[in-house]
Structure formats: C-alpha cells, structure tokens
Amino acid sequence: MLGIEQPPQFLLWAWENKGYACMMAFFIGNAIENGLTSTGAFEIYLSGDKMWSKLESGRIPSQGEFMKMINDNMALEAGTFDNQF
C-alpha cells in the first residue's frame, strides 16, 4: 500500500476508519488554526509604514479611522494638505 513495504500503524488505522480519520483531521486542523490566529496580532501597513497595531492600541480601528488613515496617507503622497486643525 502506498509503495511502502510496511506503512505506519496510524496510516493503516486511517485507511480502515476513513470517516473517523477525516473528522479527526478536521478537528485537529481547526485546533491548529485557532492556536495560530488567537495571538491577537493585527497590523495595517501602508506603503511599508505601520499605520495600526492591535497589540499596541488594544483594539481594531473603526471604519472611519481606517479610511482616514488611507486618505491622510494618499494626501501626503500627493502633496495636498487641508488646513483642518
């Protein structure tokens, strides 16, 4: 089987128990994914500059804050400024 003279025992078990093996792979995959994504790290980079870090601010930016970051950066790159203080 699989071109191997004596396959590992877990492969034989998985071959004989396909349903359980698929469910086990699904749950183990989800556990690994949750472990990797639960760090809370979320950063926004624009033109190579870090614009936002959830680790530093403790939160995710609102849609308004996000759009303002993009608009301000585009204005700086274009050389246009408004006089709002």
C-alpha positions in Angstrom: 0.0 0.0 0.0 1.3 3.5 -1.0 4.5 1.9 -2.3 5.8 1.3 1.3 6.7 -2.2 2.4 5.2 -1.7 5.9 3.2 1.5 6.3 3.0 3.1 9.7 0.2 1.9 12.0 -1.7 5.2 12.0 -1.9 5.1 8.2 -3.4 1.6 8.4 -5.9 2.8 11.0 -6.8 5.8 8.9 -7.3 3.7 5.8 -9.6 1.3 7.7 -11.5 4.2 9.5 -11.8 6.8 6.8 -14.8 8.6 8.5 -13.1 8.9 11.9 -9.8 9.9 10.3 -11.4 12.7 8.3 -13.2 14.0 11.3 -10.0 13.8 13.4 -8.0 15.7 10.7 -10.7 18.3 10.5 -10.8 18.9 14.3 -7.0 18.8 14.6 -6.7 21.3 11.7 -9.2 23.7 13.4 -7.3 23.5 16.7 -4.1 24.3 15.0 -5.7 27.2 13.1 -7.3 28.6 16.3 -3.9 28.4 18.0 -2.2 30.3 15.3 -4.9 33.0 15.0 -5.6 33.6 18.7 -2.4 35.7 19.2 -4.5 38.9 18.7 -1.9 40.3 16.3 -3.4 42.6 13.7 -1.4 45.2 11.9 -2.0 47.5 9.0 0.9 48.6 6.7 0.5 51.2 4.0 3.5 52.0 1.7 5.7 50.0 4.0 4.8 52.0 7.1 3.0 50.5 10.1 -0.3 52.5 10.3 -2.0 50.5 13.1 -1.2 47.7 15.5 -3.8 46.0 17.6 -1.2 44.8 20.0 -0.1 48.5 20.7 -3.6 50.0 20.7 -5.6 47.1 22.2 -8.3 47.3 19.6 -9.1 47.2 15.8 -9.6 50.5 14.1 -13.1 51.6 13.2 -14.1 52.0 9.5 -13.8 55.8 9.9 -10.3 55.6 11.4 -9.2 53.2 8.7 -10.5 55.4 5.9 -8.9 58.5 7.5 -5.5 56.7 7.6 -5.8 55.8 3.9 -6.9 59.3 2.9 -4.2 61.1 5.0 -1.5 58.9 3.5 -2.8 59.5 0.0 -2.8 63.3 0.6 0.8 63.1 1.9 1.9 61.2 -1.1 0.1 63.6 -3.5 1.4 66.6 -1.6 -2.0 68.0 -0.9 -2.9 69.2 2.6 -6.0 70.7 4.1 -6.0 73.3 6.9 -8.1 71.4 9.4 -6.6 71.8 12.9 
